[in-house]
Amino acid sequence: MPSAFRRWKFVDPYDTNPATREYVFPWNPNTMSSPFAPRAITALTTTAVNGQALVWEGNRTPVQWTFGGTCRDSEQYEALRAWTLERNSRIWLYDHFGRRLVVNLMGFDPTPKRAVGRYWLHEYTITALVLEVGPPSVGDV
């Protein structure tokens, strides 16, 4: 029986080097906002006798999304920093539901946490622009 547990990962579909093409999170983020964009609906009333509203729906605007968690070591810190701040392309982000999100990573905000012997312990928040959210590949377990 396949495991329902999925690790988050970044995949750069434009990177041809297998060593740098993907990054698998050692610990999944523990917070996230909704990646779904609201519907773009405009309603106007008319001067017609029945006064019904006219409703138009346009394309959805990409949503600014945040997710975050705990960064426990320098390797994870440097990987998240580099993926967020040094890559200029859209990437694929696979979440714990197995959804493929097409995103542009925009910001990495690490906050140091005090812990004896854990110099690289940080809480982090990453901000991304979500362009597309795919269907989940994990069902109820």
N, C-alpha and C positions, 0 to 999 in steps of 0.2 A: 504494500500500500504506500503510495507516495506521501512524503511529508508535506504538510500544509505550511510549514514554517519557511519563509523566504527571506533571504538577506537582501537588503537594498544594494543596488549597484548602479554605477555610472558607466555608460558605454558611449564612446565617441565613434559614430559610424563613419567618420571621415578619416580616422587615424588608421593607417595600414600596418602599423607596428603592433604585433600581438602583445608585446610586453607592456605597452602603455595605452592600449585601446580600451581597457576596462579597469574599474576599481570597485572591489567588493567591500562594503562596510564591515568592519569586524564586529561592530555593535550597531544595531538599527537605531535610528532616531526614535526618541520617545514622545515627541510632540510634533504636530503639524496642523496647519490650517487647511481649509478645504481647497483642493486644486481645481474645483469646478467653477467656471465663469458663469455669472448670472445671465439670464436671457436679456437681449437688447430689444425691449418692447417700447414703442411710442404709441400713445393714445391721444387722439384729439376729438373733441366734441364737434358736432356740426350744427348748423342752423336749420337743419331739416325739421319737418313737423314732428317726427318721432324722436328726434334729438339723440339718436344712438351714437355711440363713440366709434370712430374709425381706428382700427388697430393695425400697426405695422410691426413686423419683426425683422431685424437686421442680423448680420453676423455677430457672433459673440466676440467681445474684446478679450484678449489674453488677460489672465488674472495673475496678480502678484501673489506668490505663494511663499510661505515660510515653513521650514521644518528645522528641528534641532534635537540635540541630545548631549551626551557626554563623550568627550574626546579624552582618552586615557593615556595616550602616549604620543611621542614626537612623530612617529610614522603616520598615524592617522591625522594628526594636526597638519603636517606638511602636505599630505595627499589632498585633504579637503581644501586647504588654502590654494594649492596649485590648480586643482580642477576648477575652483570657483574664479580665481583671479588671473590665471594664465592662459586659459583656453578661450578662443574667440568664436567658437562655433556652437550651434545647437547640439545638444547631446540627448541621449535617451537615459532616463532614470527609471529603473525598475524598483517598485516598492514592495512592501510585504504582502500585498494582494496579488502580486504578479502583473500589475498593470504597467504598461510602457507609457511613460509620460515624455513628451517631447518638450524640452525646456531650454531656456537660456539662463545659466547661473549668473546672478548679478552681484551678490554680496556674501561675505563670510565674516561673521561677528563672533569671535571667541572671547569668553570671559574667564579669566583665571580663577581657579578654586583653590583654597588653601587645604593642603594635605601633606603631612609629613612624608618625605621621600617620594612624592608624586609631583615633580616639577611641572610636567606637561599636562596635568589634569585641568581640563577646561570644560565649561558648558559652551555650546556653540549654537548659533542660529545661521542658517543659510537662506538667502532670499533668491527666488527664481521666478522667471516669467514663464507660465505654463501655456504652451501653444496647442497642445493636444493631449487628451487622456484616453488611453486605450481601455479595453474591457479587462476585468480581472480574470486571472487563470486559477485562482484558488476559491473553492466553494466552502460550504459549511463542513466542519469536521466533527 
